[in-house]
Amino acid sequence: TDVGAGDGETSPVGRIRDAQVIWDEDMYPHQAHSDLQCADDGIVLTIQGEAHKARYDPGPPARLRWTDGAIWVREDEPLEDSDAPHTDNDVGGALPETGGES
């Protein structure tokens, strides 16, 4: 699962697999993975004890819209330098929130 930073660029920072974010070791050397949980009001990602919430948008393309404004977008292709197999759960770079809720 390719996940991006909210810097306006497509910046992969990890993969989502089996309800976990597996962080890119170059960008997040001290954070190997984080668990995702489903909640009544969306998806919760807990990092260092702090809960972050997202709403799933089926798209296309599918997206996770985080309450901090970041958006993770599903990618159709794995990263070129990734040796991990492609799965249906690949997600790509975050984009800054533009406009209101859709």
C-alpha positions in Angstrom: 0.0 0.0 0.0 1.7 3.2 -1.1 0.9 6.0 1.3 2.0 9.6 0.8 2.8 12.7 2.9 0.5 15.7 2.9 3.0 17.9 1.1 1.2 18.3 -2.2 3.5 15.8 -3.8 3.0 12.1 -4.4 5.4 10.9 -1.7 5.0 7.2 -0.8 5.6 6.6 2.9 4.5 3.0 3.3 2.1 0.2 2.4 -1.3 -0.9 3.8 -1.6 -4.6 4.2 -3.7 -6.7 6.5 -5.1 -3.7 8.4 -1.6 -2.3 9.1 0.3 0.6 7.7 3.8 -0.6 7.1 5.9 2.6 7.1 8.7 3.3 4.6 11.9 2.6 6.6 13.8 5.5 5.0 11.1 8.1 5.9 10.1 6.6 9.3 13.0 4.6 10.6 11.6 4.4 14.2 8.0 3.4 13.2 7.9 -0.1 11.6 4.1 -0.4 11.4 0.8 0.9 12.8 -2.5 -0.8 13.2 -5.7 0.4 11.4 -9.1 -0.2 13.0 -12.6 0.2 11.7 -14.9 2.4 13.7 -18.5 3.5 13.3 -17.4 6.9 11.9 -14.5 5.7 9.7 -11.0 4.3 10.1 -8.6 4.9 13.0 -4.8 4.9 12.9 -3.0 5.1 16.2 0.5 6.5 16.2 2.4 6.9 19.4 -0.8 6.8 21.4 -2.5 9.5 19.3 -5.6 8.4 17.3 -6.0 9.8 13.7 -9.3 9.3 11.9 -10.1 8.9 8.2 -13.2 8.6 6.1 -13.1 6.0 3.3 -14.2 7.3 -0.2 -14.6 4.5 -2.7 -13.8 6.8 -5.6 -12.6 6.0 -8.2 -9.9 6.2 -7.2 -10.4 5.0 -3.7 -9.2 7.4 -1.0 -8.7 7.8 2.7 -9.6 11.3 3.8 -7.8 12.1 7.1 -9.1 14.7 9.6 -5.8 16.6 9.3 -6.5 17.2 5.6 -4.2 14.5 4.2 -5.7 12.3 1.5 -4.3 8.9 0.7 -5.1 7.7 -2.9 -5.2 4.1 -4.1 -2.6 3.5 -6.8 -3.0 0.9 -9.5 0.8 0.1 -9.7 3.3 -0.7 -7.0 6.3 1.5 -6.5 9.1 0.8 -9.0 11.7 0.1 -6.4 9.3 -2.1 -4.3 9.9 -5.8 -4.5 6.6 -6.5 -2.7 3.9 -8.0 -4.8 1.0 -5.8 -5.9 -2.2 -6.2 -4.0 -5.7 -4.8 -4.2 -4.9 -2.6 -1.2 -2.3 -0.4 -2.8 -2.8 3.2 -1.9 -0.8 6.2 -3.1 0.4 9.7 -2.4 -1.5 12.0 -0.2 -2.8 15.2 -1.7 -3.8 18.4 0.2 -7.5 18.8 0.8 -9.0 21.1 -1.8 -12.5 22.4 -1.2 -15.2 20.9 0.9 -16.3 17.4 1.7 -17.5 15.4 -1.3 
